[in-house]
Amino acid sequence: MKTLALLFAATAALSAESPIGLSFPPGGETVIPKGLPAIRFSSLPNEDPARLAKTAKENDTEIFAVIPAAEDASKAFAAAYGETVTHFEILPPAGLDPRLTNSAFEYVQQLTLAQKSARETNPAARTGITITHYDIQFLDACLRDGALGQFDFVSLSPFPVSPGTDRILPGALATVRKLLTHHGLPAETPVHITLTGPENQLIHAAASARAAGFDRVFIEASAETLARIPEKTEPAPPGKFHAESLSVSLALGETNQANGIEQILPADTPWDAELKANRLHLTATPPVIRTAFLADPTFIDPERKTYEITVEAKRLPSDDGLQNPTGLTLTYEATHGLRNANLWSVPGDNKWHTHTWKINDARFTAKLGWHFLLDASGTGNDVLIREVKVSR
């Protein structure tokens, strides 16, 4: 992992009032720039807690520590950094599969123990529940499985950025706040976000996140990048009005071309330059097995229940796994909660195919930040996706 050496000289343009902080990846060197309101870091075995505390106090910088949701690890980390750290962000256990029914319950158990460890060392410390890759469905499950009262803030981390992220962020924050109040938590519960990705896209996304009202914004970048974030942000330009459209679509590519549909996290299906297609990496470690989509609100009729959702996809052109089944399942918002449509087994013939699901019980409200998602499963190889369309 590339070391981040942050020098005071690189931060001359930073405002002391800026709410945007820096996130250091594991192994990164922490030299706190003057005027920086907060830093966020993972395990730093070579860091001196006393030096970090002294520098933070001199610069009036809050320290956010990311610790694993494992009792032994959280105890050791809290013992070393407890008096220095003001906020502990609790990561889900490594290898946790959010699709499994008991995953949220397991995480909540570890979250409770980690919170106890942090507060035994520093009673004033605040602890946060971490939702990776904007998995709001997992947050909902955690809140139902006992997380209430076990955290002080919500952290969306990491949140990979891409072109169009600035249009997604205001709705993402509104979705989280709506879900928290639905479970009886205060509307003002702090929500933080950590943005990762290419520098030029981080600049726009960070400014948009700040304007949207996130309580704390972190970027995993250099102080030079932080200094380039504008103090004022122009709102994202409005998209096309789709109230009269018969369909909306999204063409995936190196840069997605949205025509009424946004992919929540384009990083789910990265562009493969060799294949010239976007890949849902089912065979990766860990696997990327789902990606979510949101239709333009001007296209969605709250009273309408019938839609057709079409995907154009093919299997990875490799002999490995082509004889084994790989399928895509559509999960969508229905009148009685989330519903799975029939599995489509993607043919293994190295050709593009289209498949359409006809649904008659839709209730698109974006409760979890999306209207539908595609979920890959099976023992075959990866799936390439070229286009997604929703028709009336």
C-alpha positions as a Markdown table, in Angstrom:
| # | Residue | x | y | z |
|---|---|---|---|---|
| 1 | Met | 0.0 | 0.0 | 0.0 |
| 2 | Lys | 1.4 | 3.4 | -1.0 |
| 3 | Thr | 2.6 | 5.4 | 2.0 |
| 4 | Leu | 1.0 | 8.8 | 2.5 |
| 5 | Ala | 3.5 | 11.4 | 3.7 |
| 6 | Leu | 1.5 | 14.5 | 4.5 |
| 7 | Leu | 3.6 | 17.6 | 4.9 |
| 8 | Phe | 2.6 | 20.9 | 6.5 |
| 9 | Ala | 3.6 | 22.8 | 3.4 |
| 10 | Ala | 1.0 | 20.9 | 1.3 |
| 11 | Thr | -1.8 | 22.3 | 3.3 |
| 12 | Ala | -1.5 | 26.0 | 3.0 |
| 13 | Ala | -4.8 | 26.3 | 1.2 |
| 14 | Leu | -6.8 | 24.3 | 3.8 |
| 15 | Ser | -9.4 | 26.1 | 5.7 |
| 16 | Ala | -9.5 | 25.5 | 9.5 |
| 17 | Glu | -13.3 | 25.4 | 9.2 |
| 18 | Ser | -13.3 | 22.7 | 6.5 |
| 19 | Pro | -15.4 | 19.7 | 7.6 |
| 20 | Ile | -13.5 | 17.4 | 5.2 |
| 21 | Gly | -10.8 | 15.1 | 6.7 |
| 22 | Leu | -8.2 | 12.7 | 5.5 |
| 23 | Ser | -8.4 | 8.9 | 5.7 |
| 24 | Phe | -5.1 | 7.0 | 5.9 |
| 25 | Pro | -5.1 | 3.4 | 4.5 |
| 26 | Pro | -3.4 | 0.7 | 6.6 |
| 27 | Gly | 0.3 | 1.3 | 6.7 |
| 28 | Gly | 0.1 | 5.0 | 5.9 |
| 29 | Glu | 2.3 | 7.5 | 7.7 |
| 30 | Thr | 0.4 | 10.1 | 9.7 |
| 31 | Val | 1.7 | 13.6 | 9.8 |
| 32 | Ile | -1.2 | 15.7 | 10.7 |
| 33 | Pro | -1.5 | 18.9 | 8.5 |
| 34 | Lys | -2.3 | 22.2 | 10.2 |
| 35 | Gly | -5.9 | 23.2 | 9.9 |
| 36 | Leu | -7.1 | 19.6 | 9.4 |
| 37 | Pro | -10.3 | 19.1 | 11.5 |
| 38 | Ala | -10.1 | 15.3 | 11.5 |
| 39 | Ile | -8.1 | 12.2 | 10.5 |
| 40 | Arg | -9.3 | 8.6 | 10.1 |
| 41 | Phe | -6.9 | 5.7 | 10.2 |
| 42 | Ser | -6.7 | 1.9 | 10.5 |
| 43 | Ser | -4.1 | -0.1 | 12.4 |
| 44 | Leu | -0.8 | 1.7 | 12.6 |
| 45 | Pro | 1.6 | -0.7 | 14.4 |
| 46 | Asn | 4.5 | 1.8 | 14.2 |
| 47 | Glu | 2.6 | 4.8 | 15.4 |
| 48 | Asp | 3.3 | 6.3 | 18.8 |
| 49 | Pro | 0.0 | 7.1 | 20.5 |
| 50 | Ala | 1.6 | 9.8 | 22.6 |
| 51 | Arg | 3.0 | 11.6 | 19.6 |
| 52 | Leu | -0.3 | 11.3 | 17.8 |
| 53 | Ala | -2.1 | 12.7 | 20.8 |
| 54 | Lys | 0.3 | 15.6 | 21.2 |
| 55 | Thr | 0.1 | 16.5 | 17.5 |
| 56 | Ala | -3.7 | 16.2 | 17.4 |
| 57 | Lys | -4.0 | 18.5 | 20.5 |
| 58 | Glu | -1.7 | 21.1 | 19.0 |
| 59 | Asn | -3.7 | 21.2 | 15.8 |
| 60 | Asp | -7.1 | 20.7 | 17.3 |
| 61 | Thr | -7.7 | 17.6 | 15.2 |
| 62 | Glu | -10.2 | 14.9 | 16.0 |
| 63 | Ile | -8.9 | 11.3 | 15.7 |
| 64 | Phe | -11.2 | 8.6 | 14.2 |
| 65 | Ala | -9.9 | 5.1 | 14.5 |
| 66 | Val | -11.1 | 2.1 | 12.4 |
| 67 | Ile | -11.0 | -1.1 | 14.5 |
| 68 | Pro | -12.2 | -4.6 | 13.6 |
| 69 | Ala | -15.3 | -6.0 | 15.3 |
| 70 | Ala | -13.4 | -8.7 | 17.1 |
| 71 | Glu | -13.2 | -8.5 | 20.9 |
| 72 | Asp | -9.4 | -9.2 | 21.3 |
| 73 | Ala | -8.5 | -6.7 | 18.5 |
| 74 | Ser | -10.8 | -4.0 | 19.8 |
| 75 | Lys | -9.4 | -4.3 | 23.3 |
| 76 | Ala | -5.8 | -4.1 | 22.2 |
| 77 | Phe | -6.5 | -1.1 | 19.9 |
| 78 | Ala | -8.6 | 0.7 | 22.6 |
| 79 | Ala | -5.9 | 0.1 | 25.2 |
| 80 | Ala | -3.2 | 1.7 | 22.9 |
| 81 | Tyr | -5.2 | 4.6 | 21.6 |
| 82 | Gly | -8.2 | 5.0 | 23.9 |
| 83 | Glu | -7.3 | 8.4 | 25.4 |
| 84 | Thr | -6.2 | 9.8 | 22.0 |
| 85 | Val | -9.1 | 8.6 | 19.9 |
| 86 | Thr | -12.4 | 10.5 | 20.0 |
| 87 | His | -14.3 | 8.2 | 17.6 |
| 88 | Phe | -14.0 | 4.4 | 17.1 |
| 89 | Glu | -15.4 | 3.1 | 13.8 |
| 90 | Ile | -16.2 | -0.6 | 14.1 |
| 91 | Leu | -15.6 | -2.7 | 11.0 |
| 92 | Pro | -17.7 | -5.8 | 10.3 |
| 93 | Pro | -15.7 | -9.1 | 10.7 |
| 94 | Ala | -13.5 | -10.0 | 7.8 |
| 95 | Gly | -15.2 | -12.5 | 5.4 |
| 96 | Leu | -18.7 | -11.6 | 6.7 |
| 97 | Asp | -21.3 | -12.3 | 3.9 |
| 98 | Pro | -24.1 | -9.7 | 4.2 |
| 99 | Arg | -26.4 | -12.0 | 2.3 |
| 100 | Leu | -26.5 | -14.7 | 5.0 |
| 101 | Thr | -29.4 | -14.4 | 7.4 |
| 102 | Asn | -27.3 | -14.4 | 10.6 |
| 103 | Ser | -24.6 | -12.0 | 9.4 |
| 104 | Ala | -26.2 | -8.8 | 10.9 |
| 105 | Phe | -26.7 | -10.5 | 14.2 |
| 106 | Glu | -23.1 | -11.6 | 14.4 |
| 107 | Tyr | -21.9 | -8.1 | 13.6 |
| 108 | Val | -24.2 | -6.6 | 16.2 |
| 109 | Gln | -22.7 | -8.9 | 18.8 |
| 110 | Gln | -19.2 | -7.9 | 18.0 |
| 111 | Leu | -20.2 | -4.2 | 17.7 |
| 112 | Thr | -21.5 | -4.4 | 21.3 |
| 113 | Leu | -18.2 | -5.9 | 22.6 |
| 114 | Ala | -16.1 | -3.4 | 20.6 |
| 115 | Gln | -18.1 | -0.5 | 22.0 |
| 116 | Lys | -17.6 | -1.8 | 25.5 |
| 117 | Ser | -13.8 | -2.1 | 25.0 |
| 118 | Ala | -13.6 | 1.5 | 23.6 |
| 119 | Arg | -15.6 | 3.0 | 26.4 |
| 120 | Glu | -13.7 | 1.2 | 29.2 |
| 121 | Thr | -10.6 | 3.1 | 28.1 |
| 122 | Asn | -12.2 | 6.4 | 27.1 |
| 123 | Pro | -15.8 | 6.8 | 28.5 |
| 124 | Ala | -16.3 | 9.8 | 26.2 |
| 125 | Ala | -15.4 | 8.0 | 23.0 |
| 126 | Arg | -18.1 | 7.7 | 20.4 |
| 127 | Thr | -18.5 | 4.5 | 18.4 |
| 128 | Gly | -19.8 | 4.0 | 14.9 |
| 129 | Ile | -21.5 | 1.3 | 12.9 |
| 130 | Thr | -19.8 | 0.8 | 9.6 |
| 131 | Ile | -21.8 | 0.0 | 6.4 |
| 132 | Thr | -19.5 | -0.9 | 3.6 |
| 133 | His | -20.3 | -0.1 | -0.1 |
| 134 | Tyr | -23.6 | 1.5 | 0.8 |
| 135 | Asp | -25.3 | -1.7 | 1.8 |
| 136 | Ile | -28.4 | -0.1 | 3.3 |
| 137 | Gln | -30.1 | -3.5 | 3.4 |
| 138 | Phe | -27.5 | -4.7 | 5.8 |
| 139 | Leu | -27.9 | -1.6 | 8.0 |
| 140 | Asp | -31.6 | -2.2 | 8.1 |
| 141 | Ala | -30.9 | -5.8 | 9.2 |
| 142 | Cys | -28.5 | -4.7 | 11.9 |
| 143 | Leu | -31.1 | -2.2 | 13.3 |
| 144 | Arg | -33.7 | -5.0 | 13.4 |
| 145 | Asp | -31.2 | -7.4 | 15.1 |
| 146 | Gly | -30.3 | -5.3 | 18.1 |
| 147 | Ala | -27.9 | -2.5 | 17.0 |
| 148 | Leu | -30.1 | 0.2 | 18.5 |
| 149 | Gly | -28.2 | 1.8 | 21.4 |
| 150 | Gln | -24.9 | 0.2 | 20.4 |
| 151 | Phe | -23.5 | 3.1 | 18.2 |
| 152 | Asp | -23.3 | 6.9 | 18.2 |
| 153 | Phe | -22.9 | 7.5 | 14.4 |
| 154 | Val | -23.2 | 5.7 | 11.1 |
| 155 | Ser | -20.2 | 5.4 | 8.7 |
| 156 | Leu | -20.6 | 4.7 | 5.0 |
| 157 | Ser | -17.1 | 3.4 | 4.4 |
| 158 | Pro | -15.7 | 2.8 | 1.9 |
| 159 | Phe | -17.9 | 4.6 | -0.7 |
| 160 | Pro | -16.1 | 4.3 | -4.1 |
| 161 | Val | -16.7 | 7.3 | -6.3 |
| 162 | Ser | -17.2 | 7.5 | -10.1 |
| 163 | Pro | -18.7 | 9.9 | -12.6 |
| 164 | Gly | -22.3 | 10.6 | -11.3 |
| 165 | Thr | -21.5 | 10.0 | -7.6 |
| 166 | Asp | -22.3 | 13.7 | -6.9 |
| 167 | Arg | -25.9 | 13.0 | -8.1 |
| 168 | Ile | -26.2 | 10.0 | -5.8 |
| 169 | Leu | -24.9 | 11.4 | -2.6 |
| 170 | Pro | -27.9 | 13.7 | -1.5 |
| 171 | Gly | -30.3 | 10.8 | -1.9 |
| 172 | Ala | -27.9 | 8.4 | -0.2 |
| 173 | Leu | -27.8 | 10.6 | 2.9 |
| 174 | Ala | -31.6 | 11.1 | 2.9 |
| 175 | Thr | -32.1 | 7.3 | 2.6 |
| 176 | Val | -29.9 | 6.6 | 5.7 |
| 177 | Arg | -31.6 | 9.3 | 7.8 |
| 178 | Lys | -35.1 | 8.0 | 6.8 |
| 179 | Leu | -34.1 | 4.5 | 7.8 |
| 180 | Leu | -32.7 | 5.6 | 11.1 |
| 181 | Thr | -35.9 | 7.5 | 12.0 |
| 182 | His | -38.0 | 4.6 | 10.9 |
| 183 | His | -36.2 | 2.5 | 13.6 |
| 184 | Gly | -36.8 | 5.2 | 16.2 |
| 185 | Leu | -33.4 | 6.9 | 16.2 |
| 186 | Pro | -33.1 | 10.7 | 16.2 |
| 187 | Ala | -33.0 | 12.4 | 12.8 |
| 188 | Glu | -29.8 | 14.2 | 13.8 |
| 189 | Thr | -27.8 | 11.0 | 14.3 |
| 190 | Pro | -24.5 | 11.8 | 12.7 |
| 191 | Val | -23.8 | 10.1 | 9.3 |
| 192 | His | -20.2 | 10.0 | 8.1 |
| 193 | Ile | -18.8 | 9.0 | 4.7 |
| 194 | Thr | -15.3 | 7.9 | 3.5 |
| 195 | Leu | -14.8 | 8.4 | -0.2 |
| 196 | Thr | -12.3 | 6.5 | -2.3 |
| 197 | Gly | -11.3 | 6.6 | -5.9 |
| 198 | Pro | -9.6 | 8.7 | -8.6 |
| 199 | Glu | -8.4 | 12.1 | -7.5 |
| 200 | Asn | -10.4 | 14.2 | -9.9 |
| 201 | Gln | -13.6 | 12.4 | -9.0 |
| 202 | Leu | -12.9 | 12.6 | -5.3 |
| 203 | Ile | -12.7 | 16.4 | -5.5 |
| 204 | His | -16.2 | 16.7 | -6.9 |
| 205 | Ala | -17.7 | 13.9 | -4.7 |
| 206 | Ala | -16.2 | 15.4 | -1.5 |
| 207 | Ala | -17.6 | 18.8 | -2.3 |
| 208 | Ser | -21.0 | 17.3 | -3.1 |
| 209 | Ala | -21.0 | 15.2 | 0.1 |
| 210 | Arg | -20.3 | 18.3 | 2.2 |
| 211 | Ala | -23.0 | 20.2 | 0.4 |
| 212 | Ala | -25.5 | 17.3 | 0.9 |
| 213 | Gly | -25.0 | 17.6 | 4.7 |
| 214 | Phe | -23.0 | 14.6 | 5.8 |
| 215 | Asp | -21.7 | 15.3 | 9.3 |
| 216 | Arg | -18.2 | 14.2 | 8.5 |
| 217 | Val | -16.6 | 13.6 | 5.1 |
| 218 | Phe | -13.3 | 11.8 | 4.7 |
| 219 | Ile | -11.3 | 11.2 | 1.5 |
| 220 | Glu | -8.5 | 8.7 | 1.1 |
| 221 | Ala | -6.1 | 11.0 | -0.7 |
| 222 | Ser | -3.2 | 13.4 | -0.2 |
| 223 | Ala | -3.3 | 16.8 | 1.4 |
| 224 | Glu | -2.7 | 18.3 | -2.0 |
| 225 | Thr | -6.0 | 16.8 | -3.2 |
| 226 | Leu | -7.8 | 18.0 | -0.1 |
| 227 | Ala | -6.6 | 21.5 | -0.8 |
| 228 | Arg | -8.2 | 21.4 | -4.3 |
| 229 | Ile | -11.7 | 20.8 | -3.0 |
| 230 | Pro | -13.7 | 24.1 | -3.6 |
| 231 | Glu | -15.2 | 25.9 | -0.7 |
| 232 | Lys | -18.5 | 26.3 | -2.5 |
| 233 | Thr | -20.2 | 23.7 | -4.6 |
| 234 | Glu | -22.5 | 24.1 | -7.5 |
| 235 | Pro | -25.4 | 21.6 | -7.4 |
| 236 | Ala | -25.3 | 18.8 | -9.9 |
| 237 | Pro | -27.2 | 19.8 | -13.1 |
| 238 | Pro | -30.7 | 18.4 | -13.3 |
| 239 | Gly | -31.1 | 15.4 | -15.6 |
| 240 | Lys | -33.6 | 14.8 | -18.4 |
| 241 | Phe | -37.3 | 14.9 | -17.4 |
| 242 | His | -38.6 | 11.4 | -17.9 |
| 243 | Ala | -42.3 | 11.7 | -16.9 |
| 244 | Glu | -43.4 | 11.0 | -20.5 |
| 245 | Ser | -40.7 | 8.5 | -21.3 |
| 246 | Leu | -41.8 | 4.9 | -22.1 |
| 247 | Ser | -38.4 | 3.6 | -20.8 |
| 248 | Val | -35.2 | 4.6 | -19.1 |
| 249 | Ser | -31.8 | 3.0 | -19.5 |
| 250 | Leu | -28.2 | 2.8 | -18.5 |
| 251 | Ala | -25.4 | 1.8 | -20.8 |
| 252 | Leu | -22.5 | 0.5 | -18.8 |
| 253 | Gly | -19.0 | 1.3 | -20.0 |
| 254 | Glu | -15.7 | 2.9 | -19.1 |
| 255 | Thr | -17.9 | 5.8 | -18.1 |
| 256 | Asn | -21.6 | 4.9 | -17.7 |
| 257 | Gln | -24.1 | 6.7 | -20.0 |
| 258 | Ala | -27.2 | 7.3 | -17.8 |
| 259 | Asn | -30.5 | 7.9 | -19.5 |
| 260 | Gly | -32.9 | 7.8 | -16.5 |
| 261 | Ile | -31.1 | 5.1 | -14.5 |
| 262 | Glu | -28.2 | 5.5 | -12.1 |
| 263 | Gln | -25.9 | 2.6 | -10.9 |
| 264 | Ile | -25.4 | 3.3 | -7.2 |
| 265 | Leu | -21.8 | 2.1 | -7.1 |
| 266 | Pro | -20.3 | 1.7 | -10.6 |
| 267 | Ala | -17.2 | 0.3 | -8.9 |
| 268 | Asp | -19.3 | -2.9 | -8.5 |
| 269 | Thr | -18.8 | -3.6 | -12.2 |
| 270 | Pro | -15.4 | -2.2 | -13.1 |
| 271 | Trp | -14.5 | -1.6 | -16.7 |
| 272 | Asp | -12.2 | -4.4 | -18.2 |
| 273 | Ala | -10.1 | -2.7 | -20.8 |
| 274 | Glu | -9.1 | -6.0 | -22.4 |
| 275 | Leu | -12.7 | -7.3 | -22.6 |
| 276 | Lys | -14.1 | -3.9 | -23.3 |
| 277 | Ala | -17.0 | -4.6 | -21.0 |
| 278 | Asn | -18.1 | -4.2 | -17.3 |
| 279 | Arg | -17.5 | -7.2 | -15.1 |
| 280 | Leu | -19.5 | -8.4 | -12.1 |
| 281 | His | -16.6 | -10.2 | -10.5 |
| 282 | Leu | -18.3 | -13.3 | -9.1 |
| 283 | Thr | -15.0 | -15.2 | -8.8 |
| 284 | Ala | -13.0 | -12.4 | -7.1 |
| 285 | Thr | -11.8 | -12.7 | -3.5 |
| 286 | Pro | -14.0 | -11.4 | -1.9 |
| 287 | Pro | -16.6 | -11.8 | -4.7 |
| 288 | Val | -18.7 | -8.9 | -6.0 |
| 289 | Ile | -22.0 | -10.5 | -6.4 |
| 290 | Arg | -24.5 | -7.7 | -6.7 |
| 291 | Thr | -25.0 | -4.2 | -8.0 |
| 292 | Ala | -28.0 | -1.8 | -7.4 |
| 293 | Phe | -29.8 | 0.7 | -9.6 |
| 294 | Leu | -32.1 | 3.7 | -9.1 |
| 295 | Ala | -34.5 | 4.9 | -11.7 |
| 296 | Asp | -35.1 | 8.7 | -12.1 |
| 297 | Pro | -37.9 | 9.9 | -9.8 |
| 298 | Thr | -39.6 | 11.7 | -12.7 |
| 299 | Phe | -40.1 | 8.2 | -14.4 |
| 300 | Ile | -41.4 | 6.4 | -11.3 |
| 301 | Asp | -45.2 | 6.5 | -10.8 |
| 302 | Pro | -45.9 | 5.7 | -7.1 |
| 303 | Glu | -49.2 | 4.0 | -8.1 |
| 304 | Arg | -47.7 | 1.9 | -10.9 |
| 305 | Lys | -47.1 | -1.8 | -10.2 |
| 306 | Thr | -46.2 | -3.1 | -13.6 |
| 307 | Tyr | -42.7 | -2.7 | -15.1 |
| 308 | Glu | -40.4 | -4.6 | -17.4 |
| 309 | Ile | -36.7 | -4.8 | -16.4 |
| 310 | Thr | -34.3 | -5.9 | -19.0 |
| 311 | Val | -30.6 | -6.7 | -18.8 |
| 312 | Glu | -28.1 | -7.4 | -21.5 |
| 313 | Ala | -25.3 | -9.7 | -20.4 |
| 314 | Lys | -23.0 | -12.5 | -21.2 |
| 315 | Arg | -20.6 | -14.8 | -19.5 |
| 316 | Leu | -16.8 | -14.1 | -19.3 |
| 317 | Pro | -15.2 | -15.5 | -22.5 |
| 318 | Ser | -13.1 | -18.1 | -20.8 |
| 319 | Asp | -13.2 | -21.9 | -20.8 |
| 320 | Asp | -12.9 | -21.9 | -17.1 |
| 321 | Gly | -16.4 | -22.4 | -15.6 |
| 322 | Leu | -18.4 | -22.1 | -18.8 |
| 323 | Gln | -19.8 | -25.5 | -18.3 |
| 324 | Asn | -21.1 | -24.6 | -14.8 |
| 325 | Pro | -24.2 | -22.5 | -14.2 |
| 326 | Thr | -24.1 | -18.8 | -13.5 |
| 327 | Gly | -27.3 | -16.8 | -13.1 |
| 328 | Leu | -28.6 | -13.3 | -12.4 |
| 329 | Thr | -31.5 | -12.8 | -10.0 |
| 330 | Leu | -33.5 | -9.6 | -10.0 |
| 331 | Thr | -34.4 | -8.2 | -6.5 |
| 332 | Tyr | -36.8 | -5.4 | -6.5 |
| 333 | Glu | -39.1 | -3.3 | -4.2 |
| 334 | Ala | -42.5 | -4.9 | -4.2 |
| 335 | Thr | -45.8 | -4.1 | -2.5 |
| 336 | His | -44.9 | -6.5 | 0.4 |
| 337 | Gly | -41.2 | -5.7 | 0.8 |
| 338 | Leu | -38.3 | -7.0 | -1.3 |
| 339 | Arg | -39.0 | -9.7 | -3.7 |
| 340 | Asn | -36.7 | -11.9 | -5.9 |
| 341 | Ala | -37.8 | -12.6 | -9.5 |
| 342 | Asn | -36.9 | -15.8 | -11.3 |
| 343 | Leu | -33.2 | -16.7 | -11.7 |
| 344 | Trp | -32.0 | -16.2 | -15.3 |
| 345 | Ser | -29.2 | -18.7 | -16.2 |
| 346 | Val | -26.9 | -16.7 | -18.4 |
| 347 | Pro | -25.9 | -18.9 | -21.4 |
| 348 | Gly | -22.2 | -19.9 | -21.6 |
| 349 | Asp | -21.7 | -19.4 | -25.3 |
| 350 | Asn | -19.7 | -16.1 | -25.2 |
| 351 | Lys | -22.6 | -14.1 | -26.9 |
| 352 | Trp | -24.5 | -11.2 | -25.6 |
| 353 | His | -28.1 | -12.0 | -24.5 |
| 354 | Thr | -31.0 | -10.0 | -23.2 |
| 355 | His | -33.4 | -11.1 | -20.5 |
| 356 | Thr | -36.6 | -9.4 | -19.4 |
| 357 | Trp | -38.4 | -9.8 | -16.1 |
| 358 | Lys | -42.1 | -8.7 | -16.2 |
| 359 | Ile | -43.2 | -7.6 | -12.7 |
| 360 | Asn | -46.7 | -6.7 | -11.6 |
| 361 | Asp | -46.3 | -5.9 | -7.9 |
| 362 | Ala | -43.7 | -3.2 | -7.9 |
| 363 | Arg | -43.6 | -0.4 | -5.3 |
| 364 | Phe | -40.6 | 1.7 | -6.1 |
| 365 | Thr | -39.9 | 3.9 | -3.1 |
| 366 | Ala | -36.1 | 3.7 | -2.8 |
| 367 | Lys | -36.4 | 2.8 | 0.9 |
| 368 | Leu | -32.9 | 1.3 | 0.8 |
| 369 | Gly | -31.5 | 3.8 | -1.7 |
| 370 | Trp | -32.3 | 1.7 | -4.8 |
| 371 | His | -35.2 | 0.4 | -6.7 |
| 372 | Phe | -33.8 | -2.9 | -7.9 |
| 373 | Leu | -30.5 | -4.9 | -7.9 |
| 374 | Leu | -28.9 | -7.7 | -9.9 |
| 375 | Asp | -27.5 | -10.5 | -7.9 |
| 376 | Ala | -25.1 | -13.1 | -9.4 |
| 377 | Ser | -24.8 | -16.7 | -8.2 |
| 378 | Gly | -23.6 | -20.0 | -9.3 |
| 379 | Thr | -20.4 | -22.0 | -9.7 |
| 380 | Gly | -19.5 | -20.7 | -13.2 |
| 381 | Asn | -17.4 | -17.7 | -14.2 |
| 382 | Asp | -18.0 | -14.0 | -14.1 |
| 383 | Val | -20.8 | -12.0 | -15.8 |
| 384 | Leu | -20.3 | -9.1 | -18.1 |
| 385 | Ile | -23.2 | -6.5 | -18.2 |
| 386 | Arg | -23.7 | -4.0 | -21.0 |
| 387 | Glu | -27.1 | -2.4 | -20.5 |
| 388 | Val | -30.0 | -2.2 | -18.0 |
| 389 | Lys | -33.4 | -0.9 | -19.0 |
| 390 | Val | -36.8 | -0.3 | -17.3 |
| 391 | Ser | -39.9 | 0.0 | -19.4 |
| 392 | Arg | -43.5 | 0.8 | -18.6 |
